Amino acid sequence: MRASRFLPSLLLAAVLPGPAHAQAARPALQDPAAVVAQVETLLQDRAADWPGRAVIHVDAPRIVNQPACERMEAFLSGSGLQPRTPVGVRCLAPQPWTIYVQASVQILGTYFVANRLIRRDEVLSLDDLDTREGDLLRNRRLIGDPAHIVGWIATRRIRAGGPIESGALRDPNAIERGQQVRTIARGVGFVATGEGQALESGGPGARIQVRTPGGQIITGTVIDAHTVQVMM
């Protein structure tokens, strides 16, 4: 009789899973290292477009209950590459999930500074420049290619030792707003020339508006520093 009292308990213990069985049934969580690798690969790929060496640090992902993923992809938001960049990582299979990871990015490269005082409307030469090393991503206006400086015209005063920034120069072949320009109108079987005043600034290939002496507004393509072509 005493043994019969313990029989239901023994049967219940045999049916219910033990701790080892319960633990085995839980799905494995995502490995954070794989998430970091996805983020680093994406950022290295985007940084390859910059003229410098990328230094990337990815914060530890916060894995809470994301199951292990077989197919992952990383993506950037619309703001693109930034010094402090949130990167999304989504799992495509077997169970979808998305997390965001913070990353710090530097693009270390060479940029140019003025080695003397440069006044407005001066044409720059290679002799006017010195080089510095710094983070090109933190100041996107820095110029690392001398081809975009030499022969260009200063639009403002640049102090000695000051960085040469894209906003401080204009293409010598560009047209400035308010400038008198020559217009060339081309059509089937004819070419007509005239004059006008540029209502916008633009470099070669840019489309700008020009006001003719008669007050008509026409739109054409900048050919050089003095000419706008209008296709009829």
C-alpha positions in Angstrom: 0.0 0.0 0.0 2.9 2.4 0.8 4.5 1.9 -2.6 1.2 2.6 -4.3 1.1 6.1 -2.8 4.3 7.0 -4.5 3.3 5.6 -7.9 1.5 8.8 -9.2 4.5 11.0 -8.3 6.9 8.7 -10.1 4.7 8.7 -13.2 4.4 12.5 -13.1 8.2 12.9 -12.8 8.7 10.6 -15.8 6.3 12.7 -18.0 7.5 16.2 -17.1 10.7 17.4 -18.7 13.7 18.0 -16.5 15.9 21.1 -16.5 18.2 19.7 -19.2 15.3 19.0 -21.5 13.8 22.5 -21.0 17.2 24.2 -21.7 17.7 22.1 -24.9 14.3 23.3 -26.2 15.3 27.0 -26.0 16.5 28.4 -29.4 20.1 29.6 -29.5 20.6 33.4 -29.4 22.3 35.4 -32.1 26.1 35.6 -31.8 27.0 39.3 -31.3 30.3 38.9 -33.1 28.5 38.0 -36.3 26.4 41.2 -36.0 29.6 43.3 -35.5 31.2 41.7 -38.6 28.2 42.6 -40.7 28.4 46.2 -39.5 32.1 46.5 -40.1 31.8 45.1 -43.6 29.2 47.6 -44.6 31.1 50.6 -43.1 34.4 49.5 -44.7 32.6 49.3 -48.1 31.1 52.8 -47.7 34.4 54.2 -46.5 36.2 52.9 -49.6 34.7 55.9 -51.6 36.7 58.3 -49.4 40.4 59.2 -49.9 41.8 58.1 -46.6 42.1 55.2 -44.1 39.0 54.2 -42.3 39.0 53.6 -38.5 35.9 51.9 -37.4 34.7 51.0 -33.9 31.4 49.1 -33.4 29.6 49.2 -30.1 28.6 45.9 -28.6 25.2 44.8 -29.9 22.4 44.4 -27.4 21.2 40.9 -28.0 18.1 40.3 -25.9 16.0 37.5 -27.4 17.0 37.5 -31.1 17.4 33.9 -32.2 20.4 32.8 -34.3 20.2 34.1 -37.8 21.3 32.3 -41.0 21.0 35.3 -43.4 21.7 38.8 -42.2 22.2 42.1 -43.9 23.3 45.5 -42.6 22.0 48.9 -43.8 22.5 52.6 -43.2 19.8 55.2 -42.8 19.3 58.0 -45.3 21.9 60.2 -43.5 24.7 58.0 -44.9 28.2 57.7 -43.4 28.6 59.9 -40.3 31.2 60.2 -37.5 28.7 58.6 -35.2 26.6 56.3 -37.3 23.6 54.1 -36.4 23.6 50.9 -38.5 20.7 48.6 -38.8 21.1 44.8 -39.0 18.1 42.7 -40.1 17.7 38.9 -40.1 16.1 37.5 -43.2 15.9 33.9 -42.2 14.9 31.8 -40.4 13.1 34.2 -38.1 13.0 37.9 -39.1 14.3 40.6 -36.6 16.0 44.0 -36.8 18.4 45.7 -34.3 20.4 48.9 -34.5 24.0 49.2 -33.5 26.0 52.4 -33.0 29.4 52.8 -34.7 32.1 55.4 -34.7 33.9 56.1 -38.0 36.9 58.2 -38.9 38.4 58.7 -42.3 42.0 59.7 -41.7 43.6 61.4 -44.7 45.5 64.3 -46.1 44.0 67.7 -46.7 45.4 71.1 -47.7 45.9 74.3 -45.9 47.0 77.8 -47.0 50.7 78.5 -46.3 50.1 82.3 -46.6 47.2 84.7 -46.5 45.1 84.2 -49.6 42.8 87.1 -50.7 39.5 86.9 -52.5 39.8 86.5 -56.3 43.3 85.1 -56.1 44.1 82.1 -58.3 45.7 79.4 -56.1 48.9 77.5 -57.1 50.6 74.4 -55.6 53.1 76.8 -53.9 50.3 78.3 -51.8 49.6 74.9 -50.1 50.8 72.8 -47.2 49.3 69.4 -46.1 47.8 68.3 -42.9 46.5 65.0 -41.6 43.0 64.7 -40.1 39.5 63.3 -40.0 38.0 64.0 -43.4 34.6 62.7 -42.4 34.2 65.2 -39.6 34.7 68.1 -42.0 33.4 67.2 -45.4 34.4 70.5 -46.9 38.1 69.7 -46.6 39.9 69.1 -50.0 42.4 66.3 -50.4 42.8 66.5 -54.1 45.1 69.3 -55.4 43.4 69.2 -58.8 40.3 70.8 -57.1 42.5 73.6 -55.7 45.3 74.5 -58.2 44.0 77.0 -60.7 40.8 77.6 -58.8 39.8 81.1 -57.5 39.3 82.1 -53.9 35.8 83.4 -53.2 36.8 84.7 -49.7 39.9 85.5 -47.6 41.7 82.4 -46.3 44.1 82.9 -43.4 47.6 81.4 -43.3 47.3 77.9 -41.9 43.6 77.8 -42.5 42.1 74.8 -44.3 41.2 75.1 -48.0 37.5 74.2 -48.1 35.3 73.6 -51.1 33.0 76.5 -50.2 36.0 78.9 -50.4 36.8 78.2 -54.1 35.2 78.5 -57.4 36.0 76.7 -60.7 37.8 79.1 -63.0 35.4 77.9 -65.8 32.3 78.6 -63.7 29.9 81.4 -64.1 28.8 83.6 -61.2 25.4 85.0 -60.5 25.0 88.5 -61.9 27.8 88.0 -64.4 27.4 89.1 -68.1 27.6 86.1 -70.3 27.6 85.2 -74.0 24.7 83.0 -75.1 24.7 80.6 -78.0 21.3 79.4 -79.2 21.5 76.2 -81.4 18.7 74.7 -83.3 18.1 72.6 -86.5 20.1 74.4 -89.2 20.9 77.6 -87.3 23.1 79.1 -84.6 22.5 82.5 -83.0 24.6 84.4 -80.5 23.6 87.0 -77.9 24.2 88.3 -74.4 22.6 88.2 -71.1 22.9 88.3 -67.3 23.4 85.0 -65.3 20.7 84.6 -62.7 22.5 81.6 -61.1 26.0 80.4 -60.5 27.2 77.2 -62.1 30.2 75.2 -63.3 30.6 73.6 -66.7 27.7 71.3 -67.5 25.4 73.0 -65.0 22.1 74.4 -66.2 21.4 78.0 -65.2 18.9 80.7 -66.1 19.9 83.8 -68.0 18.0 87.1 -68.5 18.3 88.5 -72.0 18.5 92.3 -72.7 14.8 92.1 -73.7 13.8 90.6 -70.3 13.2 87.0 -71.5 14.4 84.3 -69.1 16.1 81.4 -70.9 17.8 78.2 -69.5 21.0 76.9 -70.9 24.1 74.8 -70.1 27.4 76.4 -68.9 30.2 75.8 -71.4 32.9 77.9 -69.8 33.4 80.9 -67.7 31.8 83.2 -70.3 29.4 81.1 -72.4 26.0 79.5 -71.9 24.5 77.3 -74.6 20.8 77.1 -75.2 19.3 74.3 -77.3 16.2 75.3 -79.2 
